[in-house]
Amino acid sequence: MTAIELVEKSQMMDRPRMKSGDTVRVHVKVREGDKERIQIFEGIIIGLHRGGARASFTVRKVSFGQGVERIFPLHSPTIARVDVVRSARVRRAKLYFLRNLKGKAARMKETKKA
């Protein structure tokens, strides 16, 4: 194990198993002045970028008719927790095609929970 891997291992956090197409609820710590609160961002994961401590995931939601995407570092201390709300069956790793779809066309086929 190299020195970089040793340092990264200490910064890794335990996150649930996620994949593209999952609808997740990300609890983000937001600082406002000297106060801190938790803000929830719920949407579909359209891409995962693996890479140990540098891993990140992109979440997309539609808010008031406008598409909003946010990239979260997977092991960031600003993320309080990640809940997987539902899982969908997808056939590709990056779901960037969802950017061009709206309404019912942007729905994903949900998988059954066992």
C-alpha positions in Angstrom: 0.0 0.0 0.0 1.4 3.4 -1.0 1.6 6.4 1.2 -1.2 8.1 -0.8 -3.5 5.1 -0.4 -2.8 5.0 3.4 -3.8 8.7 3.8 -6.9 8.2 1.6 -8.1 5.2 3.6 -8.4 7.2 6.8 -10.6 9.8 5.0 -13.0 7.2 3.6 -16.6 7.1 5.0 -19.2 4.4 5.0 -21.8 5.1 2.3 -24.7 2.9 1.1 -24.2 0.9 -2.2 -25.4 3.2 -5.0 -25.5 3.0 -8.7 -26.7 5.0 -11.7 -30.5 5.3 -11.8 -31.0 5.2 -8.0 -33.1 7.9 -6.5 -31.2 9.2 -3.5 -31.9 11.7 -0.7 -28.6 13.4 0.2 -28.5 15.2 3.6 -26.1 18.1 3.2 -24.7 20.2 6.1 -25.2 23.9 5.2 -23.4 26.6 7.2 -25.2 29.9 7.5 -23.1 32.3 9.6 -22.3 30.5 12.9 -25.3 28.1 12.6 -25.3 24.7 10.8 -28.4 23.0 9.4 -29.2 20.0 7.2 -30.6 20.5 3.8 -32.0 17.6 1.8 -31.3 17.2 -2.0 -33.4 14.4 -3.6 -32.9 13.3 -7.2 -31.6 10.6 -9.6 -28.0 9.6 -9.8 -27.0 10.3 -13.4 -23.3 9.4 -13.0 -20.7 8.0 -10.5 -17.1 8.9 -10.7 -15.0 6.3 -8.9 -11.6 6.9 -7.5 -11.1 6.0 -3.8 -11.2 9.2 -1.7 -11.7 11.3 -4.8 -15.0 9.5 -5.8 -18.0 11.7 -6.5 -21.6 11.3 -7.8 -23.9 13.6 -9.8 -27.5 13.9 -8.7 -30.2 15.5 -10.9 -33.6 16.8 -9.9 -36.3 19.0 -11.5 -37.2 21.9 -9.3 -40.0 24.3 -10.4 -39.7 23.0 -14.0 -35.9 23.7 -14.1 -33.3 20.9 -14.1 -30.8 21.1 -11.2 -27.7 19.0 -11.1 -25.3 18.8 -8.2 -22.0 17.0 -7.9 -21.2 15.6 -4.4 -17.8 14.3 -3.3 -18.7 10.8 -1.9 -16.5 10.9 1.2 -17.1 14.6 2.1 -17.7 15.5 5.7 -20.4 18.0 4.6 -22.6 15.0 3.6 -24.4 13.9 6.8 -25.9 10.8 5.2 -27.2 9.4 1.9 -30.5 7.4 1.7 -31.4 5.3 -1.3 -35.1 5.9 -1.8 -35.7 3.7 -4.9 -33.6 1.8 -7.4 -34.2 1.7 -11.1 -33.1 -0.7 -13.9 -30.8 1.1 -16.3 -28.7 -0.1 -19.2 -25.9 2.4 -19.1 -23.5 3.9 -16.5 -24.0 7.6 -17.4 -27.6 8.8 -17.7 -26.9 12.2 -19.4 -29.7 11.6 -21.8 -32.1 12.5 -19.0 -31.1 16.1 -19.5 -33.1 16.2 -22.8 -36.2 14.4 -21.4 -39.0 15.9 -19.3 -42.1 14.7 -17.6 -43.2 11.1 -18.0 -40.5 10.4 -20.6 -37.8 11.0 -17.9 -39.2 8.2 -15.6 -37.1 5.1 -14.9 -38.3 1.5 -14.6 -38.2 0.7 -10.9 -36.7 -2.6 -9.7 -38.4 -4.7 -7.1 -36.9 -4.7 -3.6 -36.1 -8.2 -2.3 
